[in-house]
Amino acid sequence: MFRTLRKTLIVALTGLFVISAVALAADSTLSGTVQNVDPQQGRITVRAGEDNVVELRAPAELLIGLQDGDAVEVKRSGQQATFIKRQQESGQRPDTGGALQLQPPVEMPKSR
């Protein structure tokens, strides 16, 4: 009887560990505000709501240019950030891209 109980307990605990690992490895997207960014340590802390503060590992190249207070969208796999996009606030011009390139004037045909 002890062996049966032991085997059942081992199977149940193994199942819990597998389910936990799958849940941690699940991909998700998180939107929030940068609370702290440390490129040297490869860490970013994001507040994604009143009671939801998440600390993630991230490659230094993803953290370049981020500052405390930036609004971001973070794609993550478990506790690893895989993509970070700084979100633009309304009325704010983008730092790069989206600019119009001026063209020389075009001569219009004269109407008769």
N, C-alpha and C positions, 0 to 999 in steps of 0.2 A: 504494500500500500504506500509506503514511504517513497518508493521508486516512482510510482505512478504520479504521486503528488509533485515530486521533484521534477519529473519530465514535463508535466503540465505547466508548472511554474516557469520553467526554462523556456518553453515554447511561447508562453504569454509574454514574458519579458522581452524575448527576441522580437516578437511582433510589435511591441511598443517601441523598441529602439528603431526598428525599420520604419515604422510610421512617423516617428519623430524626425528621422533623417530625411525622409521624403518631404515632410512639411517644411523643414528648414531649407531644403534645396529648391523649393518651389520658386519660380520666377514671379515677381510682382512689380508693380510700379507704385511709387510713393511720391506725393507732392507735398511740399512744405517749405520751411524757412531754415536756412543754414544757421545753426547755433554756434558751431565751432568747426574749423577746418585746419588740419595739420598735415601738409604734404610730406613732411619729413617722416612722420609716423605712418602715413598712408591711412588716415582716419578722417571721417566726416560725421558730424552730429547734426541731424535734421529733426526739427519739430514739425510733426505732421498732424497738428491738432492740439487741443488743450492739454490732454493727458498722454499724448503719444510722442515720445522722444526716442529716436532710433540712432544708434551709433553703428556705422558701417565701415568696413575696410574698403579702400579704393586705391588704384594705381595713382601715383603722383601726377601723371599727365591728365587724369580726369579732374584733379583738384586745382590745376593752374587757373588763376584768375578769379576763383571763388572767394567771396568774403562773407563774414558774418552778416546776416540780415538778407542775403540774396534769396529770392524765391526760386526754387529749383524743382525739377521733376527728375526723380532718380529711378532707374530700372535696376533691379537687384536680383541676385540669385542667392538666397539664404542671407548671410550677413556680409556679402560681397557686392559692392556697387559695380555694375557693368556698364552703365551709361548715365551721365549727368548732363542735364540741359538747364541752363539758366533761363528762367521765364521772364518775359518782358512785361513790365507794368504798363497799363494803358496810358497812352500819351507820351511814353518814353521812346526815343528813337533807338534802334538797334545799334550796338557798338560796331558790328561789321555786317556786310551784306545788306541787301534791300535798298541800296542807294541808287538813285537815278544817274545815268551817265548823260551829260549834256552833249547834244549833237549840234553841228553847225546849222545855221538857218537854211531852210530849203526855199528856193525861189519858186513862188507860185505863179502859174500862168495868168496873164492879165485877161480880165473879162472884157468883152466887146460891148 
